[in-house]
Amino acid sequence: MITLSLAEIAEVVGGRMHDIPDPSAEVTGPVVRDSREAGPGSLFVAFVGERVDGHDFAAQVVEAGAVAVLGSRPVGMPAIVVDDVQAALGALARHVVRRLGTTLVALTGSAGKTSTKDLIAQVLRRKAPTVFTPGSMNNEVGLPLTALTATDETKFLVLEMGARGIGHIRYLCELTPPKIGAVLNVGSAHIGEFGGREQIAQAKGELVEALPPAEEGGAAILNADDPLVRAMASRTKAKVILFGESGEADVRAENVRLTDTGQPSFSLHTPSGASDVTMRLYGEHHVSNALAAAAVAHELGMSADEIATALSEAGSLSRWRMEVTERPDGVTVVNDAYNANPESMKAALRALVAMGKGRRTWAVLGKMAELGDEALAEHDAVGRLAVRLNVSKLVAVGGREAQWLQLGAYNEGSWGEESVHVSDAQAAVDLLRSELRPGDVVLVKASRSVGLESVATALLETGAEGEVAAR
């Protein structure tokens, strides 16, 4: 973070200084909420959680070098006390972002946010110093913490914005006002909380409403292939840039195809020229993510060749998202277990089939959370799709939702023992260890709450004959 005195921080957040011998003492290090990350010059933000109270670690963080604690009560150590710690953190982030004058790029969508954010960051940092959201820290706490890692050298700040209801993205945009905003898609993720796709579109569109007008440099990056996203053009005063495979898109992909290993290849067309891209990531769904990143980069002055080179060299920066690892015995494990919704589940199945041409394919799938009344139909549809794509075997893991997956596959017809329901992750591991053969490809995917990454981890710890995996 930029250097700020404790007195200045207290004024910005509307706080009261307690046990601070020198108000001119400066915070020169990071702003952290995890006591283990506190170090010389840092500011520790003390939240009261369900199990842990951050205030209890005040002495520990000060001993580690923290200048002060930002909390909701005095702690017997240098502290700035506020009524609402989360609001204070947001106010501090807003102050720092405005003072820096960094170009802020924000993005949202029902699926692909984290992968696209990682692509945007990897492209833009070739042009100038870039700070971006680590993992999926896209909420009211993670977003300001990310913004506060920016420094005077930061040219681009790339922030992922999540939402679980109307008004959430509007609030995040008030904390860190974006200049460029990208909306990727409107899908079924969290549809149970929102109540319908139209409500999801209303929430996601709050991003483009928050952008400055075109004459002030505001730019809305919208998916031309998604009608609900494209319609958001009427909700913004910013310049509109369309991306997609549509012929009307300003930044588009042509001649899209998958390599023999399931990696997308296409011709990138921008208003400034065209260039070929072959990605290191897996699955055709990354084409749309790459186009969104290309549209942002084009708006910020990068050429088609520069963008294509960066996209072709970009990798996955966030764990458990289409992580592809080959065991010593030739079994390939695709760990995509970080999260799941109907759109990402279907995209992962298509990627599995593309990667597994001529090989046996296994889909180890679990519950997709927060689908509300759509849960039965969506799980059934994924099970049926696995049959239509000729996935060799579906292993549905868990309770009721997993049964719906398996039943959808069974009811689609022709499958007998090709689909199976198991109770938990360990049962899935036991089944796979007994039946996997060299050359098989295994996809593991479910909502985060299911914890299916343990299946991928177990498969990679030992090979088919008990050998320790090399990677």
N, C-alpha and C positions, 0 to 999 in steps of 0.2 A: 504494500500500500504506500501511497505518498506519505510524507512525513507530516504529522499533525500533533499539536500539543494536547495534553489532557484538558486544558482549559477550553481549547477550541472544540474538541470532541464533545465536552459537556454542553457547550452552547448549542452545537448542531443538534444534539439529541434531546435537548431540554432536560438534562440530568443534573444531579447534585453531587458534588465531589465529597468523598468521605476518606479520611486517613491518607490524604495526598499531601505530603510535605512540600512538594514543588509542582504547582500547576503548569509550569512551563516545560515539565518533562515531556519528552516526545515519544510517540509511537512510531517506530521506524521499521518494525517487522510486520508479520502477517496478523490478520484478525482471524481468530480460531475459536471453534466451539468445543473441540476435543482437547482435553487437558494434555494429552500425550503429544500434541503438536505445538504446545507453547514453547517459546524460546526467547532469546534476547530481543528486546524491543517490541514484543508482540502485545496484542490486546486480547484478553480472553473474554468471550461472551458466555455468560452463565445462564443456561436455560434450566427450567425445572421440568424434568420429564416424568413419565409414569414410574420409572424405576430408579432414576439417578437424578440428583440435584447438583447442577454444576457449581453452585456456590460452595459445596463441600470441598471443592478442589482448589479453592482460592490460594491457600498457603503453598500448595504444590506448584501451581503455575507461576507464582511470584518468585519462588525459589529457582524455577527454571529460567527466569529472566523476563517474564511478562511485566510490562510497565504498570498495568492496572487490570481490574476486572470491570466489565460492563454487566451489571446485574440489577436485580429488583430489590435488593436489601444490602445493608452494610455487612462486610465480611471480616472486619478486623484487619484488612489489608487495603492498599490503595484501590479505590473503587469509584466508579461513576454509577450512581443509583438512579434508575428510571422506573416509571410505573409499568411500562410495557417494553420488555426487552426486544421482542421481535420488531415492533414499530421503530424502536431506536436503531436497531441494526439497519433497517431499511432506510431511515433518514440519513444515516452515515454513508451508506452506499450512494444514495442520490446526490449528496454533497460532493463526494469524491468524483463521481462520474461527470458531474457538471464542471467541476474544477479542471479535470483532465482535458475535456474536449475531445475525447476519443470517439472514433466512428463506431457506433454501437449497432450490431446486427443481431436481430432477434428472430427466432423461428419457432413455429408450433405446428401441430398436426396430430392426427390420431395414431399414426404409425410412422416409424422411421426417423423420429426426431433426433435421437442420439447418434445414429449412423450418419445422418445428414450434417448434423453439427460438427462431427468429427471430420467429415469431408471438407466442409467450408473452412474449418480451421487449418487443415493441412494445405489447402490451396492458398489461402490468404497469407499464411506465414511465410510463403515464398516471396511475397511482396514486401511485407513489413512485420515488425513484432506484433504477435497476436496472442491474446489471452482468451480462453474459452472454458465453457462449463466442463468440469471433470465428471465423467460418468453421466448420471442422470440427476444431478443436483439442480433441479429445475423448479423448485417451489419457493415459498416466501422466505425461507431461510437459506437454502442453497444458492439461489440466484444472487442475493446481495453479498454473500461470502465470496462468490466467484468474482463479482464486480470489484470487490475490495482488494483483489490480488493484482489489479492493474496498476501500472506505474507511469511515470512521466514518459517512458520510452514506448509505451503501448500505443500502437496505431489503430488496431482493430480489437474490439471486444465482442465476442460471439457468445450469445446467451440463448440457451434452450428454455422455453417456457411451457410448463405443463398446466393443466386446468382440470378441476373436478366439478366445476360449476360455473354459472354465469357470474361475471365480475372478477374472476381470478386473474385472468390475463390483463384486464384493465388495471388491476392493482399492481401487477408486476411491471407494467409499462410506466406507471407513475413512479416506481422506485428507480427504474433505469430506462429512461425514455429512448426508444430506438430511432435510428435514422432510416435503417433498412429493415423491412420485416418480410419474412417468407412464411407462407402457409402451404403445407405439403399436401394435406388431404383431409377429408372428413370421413371417418370410418365408424366402426362399431365399438371401439375401445371406450369403456366407462359409460356405455349407452344406458346401463341400468341406473346410473346416478343422474345423468342428464335428462333422460326421458325420451330421447329420440334424436335422429341425425340432424334435424333442423335446429334443435337446441344446441347440439354440439357445434354446428356451423355458426350459430349466433355467438357462442363463447370464443371460438377460434378467431372469428372476424374482429374481435376487439383489438387484435394486434394491428390490423391495417387502419382501424379508426384512430389509433394513437399516433400514427406516423405524421411527420410534418408535411406540409404541402410540397408539390413538385418543385416550385420555385425556390424552396429552402433546402432542396436536396433529398426530400423524402422519396422512397422507392418501395413499392409493394411487389413482392415476387410471388406470383400466384400460379397454381397448377392448372394449366389449360385443359387437362384431361379429366378434371374433377368438376362437374357442373356446380356443386355447392361452393367450391373454392373460387371458381372463375366468377361467380356471381358477386363475390366480395369486392370486385372492382368498383361497384357503385357505392361502396361504403367508405371510400378513402379519397383524400385530396392529393395523395402522393402519386407520383408517376407509377404506372402499372407495367410490369414486365411479365409476360406469360412464358412458362416453361412447360415442356411435355413433348409427346410424340405427335401431337396435332400439327397439321400444316400451318395453323394460325399462330403457333407459339413463336415467340421472339427468339428463344433459346430452345432448340429441339434436337432430338436424336433421330437419325435415319439409319436404315440397314442394321437394326438391332438383332443380335444373335448371341448365342452362348458358345463358348469354347468347349472342347471335349471335357474339360474339367469343371464346367458349370460357371465360368466367369464371363460377365457380360462384355460385349464388344460392340461399338457403334461409331457412327460418324457424328461428331458434335458440330452443330451449326449455330453460330452466333451472328449478331449484326455486323461484327467486325471480321468474320471469316469462319472457316471450317477446319477441323482437324480430327484425326482418328483417336479413339480411346479404347484401350483394353484394360479392364480393371483387375485388381488383385482380389477384390471381394467376390463373394459367391452369391449368385441368384440374380434373376432378371429384375427383381424389384429395386435393385440398387441403381438402375438406369435413371429412374425418376429422382432418386436422392442426388445422383451426380448432376442432373440437369438443374436442380434447385441450387446446388453449390456453384455451378457454372454461371447461372444467372446473377447470383450475388457478385461473383468475381468479375464478370463482365461489367456490371454497373460500377465497380470500383476500379475500372481501368485496365484490367488484365486482358491480354490477347487470347485468341482461340488456341494458339499453339501453347502458350504458357498454361492455360487452364487444362488442356488435354494432357500435357505432360504431368502436371500435378495430380490429376485424377487417376492417371495410369499407374502412378507410383504410390498412391495413398493406400494405407492399410487400415485395419480395425484397431481403434485406440481404446475401446471399451470392452470389458470382458464378457464372455458368455453370449456373444452376438455373432452367430455363424462362425465360431472358432473351429477351424478344420485342422485336425491332427491325425496323422497316420501312425498306427502302431507298428512295431517291428514285424508283426505277422501279416501286415497288409490290410488289416481292418481300419477303415477310416471313420473317425468319430466327429460328428458335427454338433458342437455344443452351442445351441441357440436358446438356452434355458433361462435367460434373464427375464423375459416377459413374453406374453402372448395375447393376441386378439385375433378375431377371425381373419382379418386381412393379412397380418404377418404370418399366421399359421399356414394359410394357403400358399403364400409366397415361399415359405420355407419348404413345403412339400414339393412344390415345382422345382425348387433348387436341388432338393435331394434327388429327384428323378433325373435331372440334367446331369448331376455329378455321377450318378450310378449307372449310366448306360452300360449294358452288358454285365452288370454286377447285381448281386442281391441287395435290396434296399430295405431298411428297417426304419419305421417311424415310431419313436417312443414318445407318446404324447400324453399330456395331462390337462387339467382344468384350465379353461379361460375364464378369468374372474370378471365380476362387475358387468355382466351382460343382462341382468334383470330378467324380464319376461322373454327375452330373445335367447336365453341360454340353451334351452333344449334344441331349438331349431338350428342354432349356430354350431353346436357340438355335433349334431347329426349330420350337418352339411360337410363338416371337415372329415368325418368318418367316410362319408360317401365319396368325397373327392379323392381320398387315399386309394379307393378302389378304382376310380376312373383313371387315375394316373398310373395304375399298375404298380403301386408300391408293393414290394414282395410280402411284407408283414407289418401289420399295425399292432403295437403293444400299447394299450390304453391303461394308464396308471392312475389309481386313486378310487374315489367314491362314485357318487351319482353321475357327475359330469363325464367321468371316464367311461362309465357304462353306456352313456348316450353316444360317445364316440364309437365304441365298439359296436353298438347296435346299429348305428348308421351305416357302418361298413358291412355288417352282416345283411342288412335289409337291401343294400344296393344290389345284392345278388352275386352269384358265382363264387363268393368267398366262403370257405369253410373254416379250416384251421389257420387261414391267413391272417385272421384277426383274433386277438386274445385280450382278456381283461385281467389285470393283476392288481392286488390290493395296495401295494406301496412300492417305493423306490427299490428297496432291497429285493423284493420279489422280481422286479424287472431286471435287476443286475444278475440274479441267479439264473433267470431264464436266458438272458443274453450270453452269459458265460458258458452255458451248456450248448447253445445252438449256433453261435457265431462261427463263421468260416473265413479263412483268409480271403481278402478282397471285398468283403461285405462293407456297406456304407450305412452308418447308423446316425439318424437325426434324433436329437433330444430337445424337446420344446414343451413349455407350459408356462402359465403365469408364475410370477416370482414367488408367490406364497406357497407354491407346491414344492419348491426346492429340488427340482429334477436335475440341477447341475451335479448333484451327488452321484447320479447314474453315470454321467459322462466322466466324472473324476474317477469313479471305481473302474470303469472300462479302460481308462488310460493308465491306471496304476499297475495293472497286470495284463499281459498279453493272453491270447487264447490258451496257451499252455503254461500259464503262471509266470512267464518271463516279465521282469520289470521293464516297463516301457522306456524307450530311450528319450521320448519327448512327449 
